[in-house]
Amino acid sequence: MGPIRHWNRALGRWTFEPCGIAVNRRWLRDRGAKPAIYGTGRIFEHLPPHQRFRFQAGDANRAVWRREREWRLPGDLRLSPTMDVLVLVPDAAAAARIAAEMDCPYGVVVL
């Protein structure tokens, strides 16, 4: 397995592929998380300011973001050792690496 984190130029951000995290949806919902709203800039302009954190620009000619079924929080998510979180990894070697190098307080699931 290569590096867990790398710069994704197309997204303009760091990515952790092929690894990921899963956070309990009920826990997130209780803290204000809602499904993302996909569409054009015109949809964004019509959203009330307090709902704009949910917006994801999408263009049917480019990417179909709806498949991701993404949820958003109105702010940052700060992970803590007591949260209901799973770390998702592609293979047993990645699981062993996370356990050995990161002292991970969460369950690790091999997909």
C-alpha atoms as one frame of an Amber mdcrd trajectory, in Angstrom:
protein
   0.000   0.000   0.000   1.273   3.461  -0.888   0.942   6.611   1.173  -2.388
   6.997   2.940  -2.512  10.721   2.236  -1.806  12.459  -1.058  -2.622  15.728
  -2.777  -5.515  15.417  -5.248  -4.974  18.261  -7.718  -8.401  17.770  -9.367
 -10.175  18.239  -6.023  -7.776  20.897  -4.747  -7.386  19.127  -1.398  -5.692
  16.285   0.446  -7.295  12.888   0.122  -6.924   9.724   2.153  -7.780   7.207
  -0.563  -7.880   4.253  -0.462  -8.690   4.684   3.239 -11.638   6.422   4.800
 -13.606   6.937   7.969 -17.203   6.186   8.797 -18.988   8.160  11.517 -22.316
   7.119  12.970 -24.991   8.991  11.006 -27.322   9.436  13.994 -24.476  11.023
  15.959 -23.781  13.395  13.051 -27.458  14.223  12.549 -27.783  15.103  16.244
 -25.033  17.702  15.646 -26.684  19.297  12.621 -25.434  17.182   9.706 -27.708
  17.075   6.667 -27.513  15.558   3.185 -25.594  17.612   0.643 -27.542  19.640
  -1.905 -26.145  19.209  -5.418 -26.670  21.654  -8.259 -25.630  24.807 -10.015
 -24.704  28.216  -8.685 -28.319  29.313  -9.161 -29.439  26.787  -6.554 -26.745
  28.041  -4.169 -27.972  31.631  -4.550 -31.498  30.591  -3.519 -30.414  28.698
  -0.414 -30.788  30.495   2.916 -27.329  31.388   4.278 -27.639  28.880   7.146
 -28.111  26.024   4.611 -25.283  26.904   2.228 -22.839  24.604   4.023 -24.783
  21.741   2.392 -24.163  22.862  -1.201 -21.959  20.941  -3.653 -21.570  22.340
  -7.148 -22.437  19.741  -9.736 -22.586  19.706 -13.502 -24.324  16.827 -15.274
 -21.714  17.070 -18.048 -18.834  16.457 -15.638 -19.304  14.561 -12.377 -22.385
  13.013 -10.842 -21.887  13.835  -7.164 -25.266  12.478  -6.052 -23.857   8.942
  -6.105 -21.705   9.809  -3.118 -24.756  10.427  -0.894 -22.620  12.874   1.050
 -23.608  14.508   4.339 -22.289  17.832   5.614 -21.856  19.517   8.974 -22.141
  23.270   9.526 -18.545  23.478  10.736 -15.604  21.226  11.434 -15.803  17.666
  12.706 -13.322  17.122  15.481 -12.762  13.430  16.084 -12.344  12.205  19.632
 -11.485   8.745  20.987 -14.997   8.326  22.406 -16.807   8.791  19.077 -18.527
   5.986  17.165 -16.027   5.891  14.276 -14.645   3.181  12.008 -11.476   3.439
   9.936 -11.922   1.798   6.529  -8.865   0.281   4.862  -8.312  -1.761   1.691
  -6.347  -4.690   3.138  -4.874  -6.366   6.228  -1.489  -4.718   5.685  -3.081
  -1.268   5.939  -4.942  -2.309   9.091  -1.697  -3.514  10.666   0.097  -0.302
   9.683  -2.597   1.865  11.249  -2.596  -0.205  14.434   1.216  -0.125  14.690
   1.957   3.465  13.686  -1.066   5.497  14.701  -2.304   4.130  18.035  -5.798
   4.282  16.555  -8.604   4.388  19.160 -11.241   3.305  16.604 -12.262   0.034
  15.061 -10.434  -0.733  11.805 -12.402  -2.510   9.063 -10.833  -4.153   6.018
 -13.073  -3.672   2.966
